[in-house]
Amino acid sequence: MSESMDPLADMRLDGRVAIVTGASSGLGARFARTLHAAGATVVAVARRTERLAQLAAELPRVHPLTADLADDAARERMIEAVVDAHGRIDVLVNNAGILVRVAAEDESTETFRSVMEINVVAPWHLSKLVFTHMCSAGGGSIINIASMYGLVASAPIKHANYCASKGAVISLTRELAAQWARRGIRVNALAPGFFPSEITAGLGDDESSRAFIRANSPIPRLGTEHELDGALLLLASPANTFMTGHCLVVDGGWTAR
């Protein structure tokens, strides 16, 4: 805790460099804004250059970086570019993710592998790539964006590929946390429930979807973007120096049922 005993001071990220993947829209864009508001320099990564440029035009310490996270070499170039430009990496938010809506019995192996590549392999690889740089800086924070569907089944919604990948993200988070804690690197997961995003597009737009959420969620609605701000800052900031390997669930009580 800071010497001033100001609990809010520990939530600041002044002088730190953060990477947010999948930052061109939805929760990723909000995560970039939140870390920027807390004082961080933010490298916003995604494939859609125009959207990243719009975000950077609004926020002076947001720097756009276009990359295809399905490609090993692109991930390596991305980390090299951040270190070359900013000299350090303090926070990595592995937010980029995809899902394919398909019944398990109809899904191809190619589709399943493509989801695992973005949702599991890329976070593992990026975490591995930032490891040395975080160690050199005395530590850092890796935040893997999981999902409540890494903890429970999605049925009757058919998301076997997504559930499997997010369950793997949560397990990966625990293992990396245990391996790297003594190197000063904290690894935690943030598991949202239903929030507005491209992945959940349309979920709250029709009455049957809204009725499904009202019937099954203790807080009977979708979350709003700002309701993840506090959780993200807790995991990213010096306020969280004795917490690692944890999956912080923000789901309106869905998994508490």
C-alpha positions in Angstrom: 0.0 0.0 0.0 1.2 3.5 -0.7 2.8 5.5 2.1 0.0 8.1 2.0 -2.5 5.4 3.0 -4.7 6.6 0.2 -6.4 3.4 -1.2 -7.2 5.2 -4.5 -3.5 6.0 -5.1 -2.8 2.3 -5.4 -5.2 2.0 -8.3 -3.1 4.4 -10.4 -1.0 3.2 -13.3 1.1 6.4 -13.9 4.3 5.6 -15.8 3.3 2.1 -16.6 2.9 0.5 -20.1 -0.1 -1.7 -20.8 -1.0 -3.9 -23.8 -4.7 -4.6 -24.5 -5.4 -7.1 -27.3 -8.7 -7.1 -29.1 -8.9 -3.4 -28.4 -10.8 -2.2 -31.5 -14.3 -2.6 -30.0 -16.4 -3.6 -27.1 -14.8 -4.6 -23.9 -11.3 -4.3 -25.3 -11.8 -0.7 -26.2 -13.3 0.0 -22.8 -10.3 -1.7 -21.1 -8.0 0.5 -23.0 -9.9 3.6 -21.9 -10.0 2.5 -18.3 -6.2 1.8 -18.1 -5.6 5.1 -19.8 -7.8 6.9 -17.3 -5.7 5.4 -14.5 -2.6 6.9 -16.0 -1.1 4.1 -18.1 0.4 4.3 -21.6 -1.7 1.8 -23.5 -0.8 -0.1 -26.7 -4.1 -1.0 -28.3 -3.8 -4.1 -30.4 -6.3 -5.5 -33.0 -6.6 -6.3 -36.7 -8.9 -3.3 -37.5 -6.5 -0.4 -38.0 -9.2 2.3 -38.5 -11.0 1.6 -35.2 -7.7 1.6 -33.3 -6.8 4.9 -34.9 -10.1 6.4 -33.8 -9.4 5.3 -30.2 -5.9 6.7 -30.3 -7.2 10.0 -31.7 -9.3 10.5 -28.6 -6.8 9.4 -26.0 -3.2 10.9 -26.1 -1.4 7.9 -24.5 -3.1 5.2 -26.5 -0.9 3.9 -29.3 -2.5 1.7 -32.0 -0.8 -1.5 -33.2 -2.3 -3.7 -35.9 -1.6 -7.4 -35.5 -3.2 -10.7 -36.4 -3.0 -12.7 -33.2 -3.6 -16.0 -35.0 0.0 -15.8 -36.3 3.0 -16.7 -34.2 5.4 -14.3 -35.9 2.9 -11.4 -35.7 2.7 -11.9 -31.9 6.5 -11.9 -31.6 6.8 -8.7 -33.7 4.1 -7.1 -31.6 5.9 -7.5 -28.4 9.2 -6.4 -30.0 7.5 -3.3 -31.3 6.1 -2.4 -27.8 9.5 -2.8 -26.1 11.3 -0.9 -28.8 8.8 2.0 -28.6 8.2 2.1 -24.8 11.1 0.3 -23.2 8.9 -1.8 -20.9 5.7 -3.8 -20.4 4.0 -3.7 -17.1 0.5 -4.9 -17.8 -0.8 -7.4 -20.4 -4.5 -7.8 -21.0 -5.2 -10.9 -23.1 -8.7 -9.9 -24.3 -8.9 -10.9 -27.9 -11.2 -13.8 -28.4 -13.6 -15.5 -30.8 -16.4 -18.1 -30.7 -18.3 -20.0 -33.3 -21.9 -20.8 -32.6 -22.4 -24.4 -33.7 -23.6 -27.7 -32.2 -20.7 -29.8 -31.0 -21.7 -32.7 -33.2 -21.7 -30.4 -36.3 -18.4 -28.7 -35.6 -15.3 -29.3 -37.7 -11.9 -29.8 -36.1 -10.6 -26.8 -38.1 -13.2 -24.6 -36.4 -12.4 -25.9 -33.0 -8.7 -25.4 -33.5 -9.2 -21.9 -34.8 -11.0 -20.9 -31.6 -8.4 -22.5 -29.4 -5.6 -20.7 -31.3 -6.9 -17.2 -30.6 -8.4 -17.9 -27.2 -5.8 -20.1 -25.6 -2.6 -20.4 -27.6 -2.3 -16.6 -28.2 -2.6 -15.7 -24.5 -0.1 -18.4 -23.6 2.3 -17.2 -26.2 2.0 -13.5 -25.4 2.4 -14.2 -21.7 5.6 -16.1 -22.5 6.9 -13.3 -24.7 6.3 -10.6 -22.0 7.8 -12.7 -19.2 11.5 -11.6 -19.6 10.5 -7.9 -20.0 8.3 -8.0 -16.9 11.1 -9.7 -14.9 13.5 -6.9 -16.0 11.1 -4.3 -14.8 10.7 -6.0 -11.4 7.4 -7.6 -12.1 4.1 -7.0 -13.8 0.5 -8.1 -14.2 -1.0 -10.4 -16.7 -4.8 -10.4 -17.0 -6.5 -13.1 -19.0 -10.0 -12.4 -20.1 -11.9 -15.6 -19.5 -15.7 -16.0 -19.2 -18.3 -17.3 -16.8 -18.6 -20.0 -19.5 -15.1 -21.2 -18.5 -16.8 -22.3 -15.2 -20.2 -23.5 -16.3 -21.8 -25.0 -19.4 -23.4 -22.6 -21.9 -26.2 -25.0 -22.9 -28.8 -24.5 -24.3 -26.6 -22.0 -26.1 -24.2 -24.1 -28.1 -20.6 -22.9 -27.5 -18.5 -26.0 -26.9 -15.4 -24.4 -28.5 -15.8 -21.2 -26.4 -16.5 -23.0 -23.1 -13.5 -25.3 -23.7 -11.2 -22.5 -24.5 -12.2 -20.3 -21.6 -11.9 -23.2 -19.2 -8.4 -23.7 -20.5 -7.6 -20.0 -20.0 -8.6 -20.2 -16.3 -6.4 -23.3 -15.8 -3.6 -21.7 -17.7 -3.9 -18.6 -15.5 -3.5 -20.7 -12.3 -0.4 -22.5 -13.7 1.4 -19.4 -14.9 0.6 -17.7 -11.6 2.2 -20.5 -9.6 5.2 -20.7 -11.9 5.9 -16.9 -12.0 4.8 -15.5 -8.6 8.4 -15.5 -7.3 9.5 -13.5 -10.3 7.1 -10.7 -9.4 4.6 -11.5 -12.1 0.9 -11.8 -11.1 -1.4 -13.7 -13.4 -5.1 -13.5 -12.9 -8.2 -14.0 -14.9 -11.3 -11.8 -15.3 -14.4 -13.7 -16.2 -17.3 -11.6 -17.3 -20.9 -12.7 -17.7 -23.2 -11.2 -20.3 -21.9 -7.8 -21.4 -22.5 -5.9 -24.6 -19.8 -6.9 -27.1 -19.4 -8.3 -30.6 -19.5 -11.8 -29.3 -22.8 -11.2 -27.5 -24.3 -9.1 -30.3 -28.0 -9.4 -30.5 -28.4 -11.1 -27.1 -30.2 -8.2 -25.5 -32.1 -7.0 -28.6 -35.0 -9.4 -28.6 -37.5 -10.3 -25.9 -36.7 -14.0 -25.8 -33.1 -13.3 -25.1 -33.9 -10.8 -22.4 -36.4 -13.2 -20.9 -33.7 -15.9 -20.8 -31.4 -13.6 -18.9 -34.1 -12.4 -16.5 -35.1 -16.0 -15.7 -31.5 -17.3 -15.1 -29.5 -14.4 -13.7 -29.8 -13.3 -10.1 -29.2 -9.7 -11.3 -31.7 -10.0 -14.2 -29.9 -8.0 -16.9 -26.8 -7.7 -19.0 -23.8 -5.9 -17.4 -22.7 -2.5 -18.6 -19.1 -1.8 -19.6 -18.3 0.4 -16.6 -19.1 -2.5 -14.3 -15.8 -4.2 -15.2 -13.7 -1.1 -14.6 -13.0 -1.7 -10.9 -12.2 -5.4 -11.4 -9.8 -4.6 -14.2 -8.0 -1.9 -12.2 -7.8 -4.1 -9.2 -6.0 -6.8 -11.2 -3.8 -4.4 -13.1 -2.7 -2.0 -10.4 -0.5 -2.0 -7.3 -3.6 -2.4 -5.3 -3.4 -6.1 -6.1 0.1 -7.2 -4.9 -1.0 -10.3 -2.9 -3.4 -11.9 -5.4 -2.4 -14.2 -8.1 -3.9 -17.3 -9.8 -7.4 -16.0 -9.1 -10.4 -15.9 -11.5 -12.5 -12.8 -10.7 -16.0 -13.4 -11.8 -18.3 -10.5 -12.7 -21.4 -12.1 -13.9 -24.5 -10.8 -12.1 -24.5 -13.9 -10.0 -25.0 -16.3 -12.9 -22.4 -18.9 -11.6 -23.7 -18.6 -8.0 -26.9 -20.3 -8.8 
